[in-house]
Amino acid sequence: MSGRGAPRACAVAGGAMAGLPRFYLAPDCWPDPAPEGDAGPHAEVRLEGQEAAHCRVLRLDPGDGALLLDGRGRIGRCRVRAVGRKDARLELLGWSFRPQPSARAVMALALSKAVRRGFFMEKAVELGAAGIWLWQGDHSQGKLPGDAAQSCRGQMIAGAKQCGNPWLPEVRACSGIDGVIALAAGADRRILPWEMQEGVPMLEPSMAGRPGLTVYVIGPEGGFSERELAALRAAAFTPVSLGGRILRCETAATLCLGLHWWASQLPGGPDFRGPDENGATQAGPLP
C-alpha cells in the first residue's frame, strides 16, 4: 500500500519501539524455534484474516515496525515486508517473554447473555485475568453453548492488543458448580461474592491481589441455588460482600477483577513495579 509518504521511523533494530501497532499471531504459527533476543536469521511470519485487515486499516508500509503477541507471554519485534489484500508478511527480528503476574485471578462466571459476556471477556484481558471459567448454574437463563470457550476469543484478542497484555486468559467451560469446585481445588484462595449475605466482610485489598492463584465464583442473574451454596461452603469458599446493591453478574466479576488488579499493583503488592535507581518504571507495560 502507498500514498502515506516515507515509512514510519522504525526502531525495530533496537531501542524502545514506542507506539508500534500490535497484532496477534497464534503460538503454533510462530517459527519453531523462533529467534529470541536479536538472534538471526530473521524469519518471515504471515498475518491473515482480521489481523491482516488490521494492517490494511492502519495503512502499514514496508519498513514499518510492529509488535506481535501470541497470548502466552511472547512479544515479537517485527518489520513489515508487504501488506496485500489477503495477508500481510512481517519479518520477525526477535522476541522476548513476559512471565505471568504473581497474583493470578481466575473468574468462574455463570452463564449470562452473550453480548454482555463478550464485553466482560475484553475487560478481563485488560484487568489481567489468568483464567475464565464459564459455568452452567442451576438458575442460569438459557444453556451454556458448546462453543462458549471460543466464541469471545476475538474480543479477548482485541483487548490484549489495545492494552498490551501479552497473556490471554485460559477459558474453560464447566457443566455446573461441581466442575468449578473440582478445578479450584488447588487454588491458594477461593472467594464467594454474593449479595444475599449478612455479617460477612467486604472484599478488601487484603483479600484480593495476593500472590498465587485466587478463584472468584460469580453466580447467574437468577442467583445461586441452595445446592450450589452448600457445595461452595463445603469446598471452603470464603464468603464476601460487594456492597449493598445487587449487581449484574458481569458487573460483579469486573469489580472483583478490578480490585484484584489494583491491590496487586499497590506498593508492597506482589506485582508492584516501582522506579529503579534511574527513575524508570521496572517491567512496565508493552511499548
Residue pairs with C-beta under 8 A, 6 or more apart in sequence:
1 56
1 59
1 60
1 61
1 83
2 61
3 59
4 59
4 61
7 61
7 62
7 63
7 64
7 80
8 61
8 63
8 64
8 65
10 63
10 64
10 65
10 79
11 17
11 18
11 65
12 20
12 65
12 77
12 78
12 79
12 93
13 38
13 93
14 38
16 287
17 65
17 67
17 77
17 287
18 287
19 287
20 65
20 66
20 67
20 287
21 54
21 58
21 60
21 66
21 67
22 66
22 67
22 68
22 69
22 160
22 161
22 164
22 286
23 47
23 51
23 54
23 55
23 66
23 67
23 68
23 69
23 90
23 161
24 51
24 68
24 69
24 70
24 71
24 157
24 160
24 161
25 45
25 47
25 51
25 68
25 69
25 70
25 76
26 70
26 71
27 70
27 71
27 72
27 74
29 45
29 46
30 45
30 70
30 74
30 76
30 92
30 95
31 43
31 45
31 92
34 43
34 74
34 76
34 92
34 95
35 41
35 42
35 43
35 92
35 93
35 94
35 95
36 94
36 95
36 96
36 97
37 94
37 96
38 93
38 94
39 94
42 91
42 92
42 93
42 94
43 91
43 92
44 81
44 89
44 90
44 91
44 92
45 68
45 76
45 78
45 89
45 90
45 92
46 87
46 88
46 89
46 90
47 54
47 55
47 87
47 88
47 89
47 90
48 86
48 87
50 154
51 88
52 83
52 84
52 86
52 87
52 88
55 80
55 83
55 88
56 83
56 85
56 88
60 66
60 80
60 83
60 88
61 80
61 83
62 80
62 81
62 82
63 79
63 80
64 79
64 80
65 77
65 78
65 79
65 80
66 78
66 79
66 80
66 90
67 75
67 76
67 77
67 78
67 286
67 287
68 74
68 75
68 76
68 77
68 78
68 90
68 92
68 95
69 75
69 76
69 160
69 161
69 166
70 76
70 166
71 157
71 160
71 166
71 167
71 168
72 166
72 167
72 168
73 97
73 98
73 99
73 100
73 166
73 167
74 95
74 96
74 97
74 166
75 95
75 96
75 97
75 98
75 166
75 286
76 92
76 93
76 94
76 95
77 92
77 93
77 94
77 95
77 96
78 90
78 91
78 92
78 93
79 90
79 91
79 93
80 88
80 89
80 90
80 91
81 89
81 90
81 91
82 88
82 89
83 89
98 166
98 167
98 283
100 130
100 167
101 128
101 130
101 264
101 270
101 271
102 211
102 212
102 264
102 270
102 271
103 209
103 210
103 211
103 212
103 214
103 260
103 263
103 264
103 269
103 270
103 271
104 130
104 131
104 212
104 213
104 214
105 128
105 129
105 130
105 208
105 213
105 214
105 215
105 216
105 256
105 257
105 260
105 261
106 129
106 130
106 131
106 132
106 133
106 184
106 187
106 213
106 214
106 215
106 216
107 124
107 129
107 131
107 132
107 133
107 216
107 218
107 253
107 256
107 257
108 133
108 135
108 174
108 180
108 183
108 184
108 215
108 216
108 217
108 218
109 117
109 120
109 132
109 133
109 134
109 135
109 218
109 249
109 250
109 253
110 134
110 135
110 136
110 137
110 140
110 218
110 219
110 220
110 249
111 134
111 135
111 136
111 137
111 140
111 141
111 142
111 143
111 144
111 148
111 220
112 120
112 220
112 221
112 248
112 249
112 250
113 141
114 151
116 248
116 250
117 134
117 152
117 250
118 151
118 152
118 155
119 155
119 250
120 250
120 253
120 254
121 132
121 152
121 155
121 156
121 159
121 171
122 152
122 155
122 156
122 158
122 159
123 159
123 254
123 257
124 132
124 156
124 159
124 169
124 253
124 254
124 257
125 156
125 159
125 160
125 163
125 165
125 168
125 169
126 159
126 162
126 163
126 165
127 254
127 257
127 258
127 260
127 261
128 165
128 167
128 257
128 261
128 264
129 169
129 257
130 167
130 169
130 170
130 213
131 169
131 170
131 171
131 172
132 169
132 170
132 171
132 172
133 171
133 172
133 173
133 174
133 179
133 180
133 183
133 215
134 144
134 148
134 149
134 171
134 172
134 173
134 174
135 144
135 173
135 174
135 175
135 176
135 177
135 179
135 180
136 143
136 144
136 174
136 175
136 176
137 176
137 177
137 219
137 220
137 222
137 224
137 225
137 228
138 176
138 177
138 224
138 225
138 227
138 228
139 219
139 220
139 222
139 223
139 224
139 225
140 220
140 222
141 220
141 221
141 222
144 173
144 175
145 151
146 173
148 173
149 171
149 172
149 173
150 171
152 171
153 168
153 171
156 168
156 169
156 171
157 168
159 165
160 166
160 167
160 168
163 285
164 285
164 286
164 287
166 286
172 183
174 180
174 183
177 217
177 227
177 228
177 231
177 232
178 231
180 215
180 217
181 231
181 232
181 235
183 215
184 190
184 215
184 217
184 235
184 237
185 235
186 213
187 212
187 213
187 214
187 215
188 210
188 211
188 212
188 213
188 214
189 207
189 210
189 212
189 213
189 214
189 215
189 238
190 214
190 215
190 217
190 235
190 236
190 237
190 238
191 203
191 207
191 208
191 214
191 215
191 216
191 217
191 237
191 238
191 240
191 256
192 217
192 232
192 233
192 237
192 238
192 239
192 240
193 203
193 216
193 217
193 218
193 240
193 241
193 242
193 252
193 256
194 219
194 224
194 229
194 239
194 240
194 241
195 241
195 242
195 245
195 246
195 247
195 252
196 223
197 239
197 240
197 241
200 239
200 240
200 241
201 207
201 240
201 241
202 240
202 241
202 242
202 243
203 240
203 241
203 242
203 256
203 259
205 259
205 262
205 263
205 266
206 263
207 238
207 240
208 214
208 256
208 259
208 260
208 263
208 264
209 259
209 260
209 261
209 262
209 263
209 264
209 265
209 266
209 269
209 270
209 271
210 263
210 264
210 270
211 270
214 260
216 253
216 256
216 257
216 260
217 232
217 237
218 249
218 252
218 253
218 256
219 228
219 249
220 249
221 248
221 249
224 232
233 239
242 252
242 255
242 256
247 255
263 269
264 270
264 271
264 272
265 271
265 272
265 273
266 272
267 274
273 281
273 282
273 283
273 284
274 281
274 282
275 281
275 282
276 282
